[in-house]
């Protein structure tokens, strides 16, 4: 039985790229088993883009919502209830997504304030999820 997962994403945005990356996990049995009883939200905000992406994992399903990122108050943790947060440029998100940056490279960029993260353990789940796509 296939569930219809709703996504609120505008075409051609950063959020759509995130959906295209993580959306296939909804058809992945390993993902469904591993995250069957887990629930969390991660906000990815490209500071040089117009849209942020809110990734929600809830009981073995993943959904993505595109959010206009012009008003920081609307992306606040209290407003959206996210558990993890990452902000950097679209170019750095691309490098991270392609696996071109090691953990030490990312740590150096955090120290240089080129990457901002809150709750690194939750953000690291993106890497775990990505590994299930291979």
C-alpha positions in Angstrom: 0.0 0.0 0.0 1.5 3.3 -1.1 0.8 6.5 1.0 0.6 9.9 -0.6 3.1 12.2 1.1 2.2 15.8 0.8 5.0 18.3 0.0 4.7 22.1 -0.1 7.5 23.0 -2.5 7.8 25.6 -5.2 9.3 24.3 -8.4 12.9 25.4 -9.1 13.8 26.2 -5.5 16.3 24.9 -3.0 13.5 23.1 -1.3 12.7 21.2 -4.5 16.3 20.0 -4.8 16.1 18.8 -1.2 12.8 17.0 -1.9 14.4 15.4 -5.0 17.3 14.2 -2.8 15.4 12.8 0.2 11.9 12.1 -1.3 12.9 8.7 -2.6 13.4 7.5 1.0 9.6 7.2 1.2 10.0 4.1 -1.0 13.0 2.7 0.8 12.2 -0.2 3.2 15.4 0.2 5.2 14.6 3.8 5.8 11.0 3.0 6.9 12.3 0.3 9.3 15.1 2.5 10.8 13.0 5.6 11.3 9.6 3.8 12.0 9.4 5.2 15.5 11.4 8.5 15.0 10.1 12.0 14.5 12.2 15.2 14.0 12.5 18.3 11.8 15.5 19.8 10.2 15.6 23.3 8.7 18.1 23.9 5.9 18.5 27.6 5.1 20.6 28.8 2.3 21.4 32.4 3.2 21.9 33.4 -0.4 18.6 31.8 -1.6 15.0 32.8 -1.5 13.6 29.5 0.0 14.6 27.4 3.0 13.7 23.7 3.3 12.0 22.2 6.3 12.6 18.4 6.3 10.2 16.5 8.5 10.7 12.8 9.3 7.7 11.2 11.0 7.3 7.5 11.6 9.2 6.3 8.6 8.1 9.0 6.1 9.9 12.1 5.0 8.3 15.3 3.7 9.7 18.7 2.7 8.2 22.1 2.9 9.6 25.2 1.1 9.6 28.4 3.2 10.4 31.9 2.1 13.5 32.8 4.1 13.3 36.6 4.0 11.9 37.0 7.5 14.1 35.3 10.1 11.2 35.3 12.7 9.2 33.0 10.4 12.1 30.5 10.5 12.5 30.6 14.2 12.6 27.4 16.2 9.6 28.4 18.3 7.6 29.1 15.1 8.4 26.0 13.2 9.4 23.5 15.9 12.6 22.3 14.2 15.0 20.1 16.1 18.1 20.8 13.9 19.2 23.7 11.9 21.9 24.4 9.2 22.6 27.6 7.4 25.2 28.3 4.8 25.4 29.3 1.1 23.8 27.2 -1.7 27.3 26.4 -3.0 28.4 25.0 0.4 25.1 23.0 0.7 26.0 21.6 -2.8 29.5 20.6 -1.8 28.2 19.0 1.4 25.5 17.1 -0.5 28.0 15.8 -3.0 30.2 14.5 -0.2 33.1 16.8 -1.2 33.6 18.1 2.3 34.8 15.9 5.2 33.6 16.3 8.7 36.8 18.2 9.6 36.2 20.5 6.6 32.7 21.2 7.8 34.0 21.8 11.4 36.6 24.3 10.1 33.9 26.1 8.1 31.7 26.2 11.3 34.6 27.8 13.2 35.1 30.3 10.3 31.3 31.0 10.6 30.7 30.0 7.0 28.3 27.3 8.3 25.9 27.7 11.2 24.4 24.7 12.9 22.2 24.0 15.8 21.9 20.5 17.3 24.6 18.9 15.2 23.4 15.3 16.2 20.1 15.9 14.5 21.6 17.5 11.4 24.0 14.6 11.1 20.9 12.4 10.5 20.8 13.8 7.0 24.1 11.9 6.3 22.6 8.7 7.7 19.5 9.2 5.6 21.6 9.9 2.5 23.6 6.7 3.1 20.4 4.7 2.8 19.9 6.1 -0.7 22.9 4.2 -2.1 
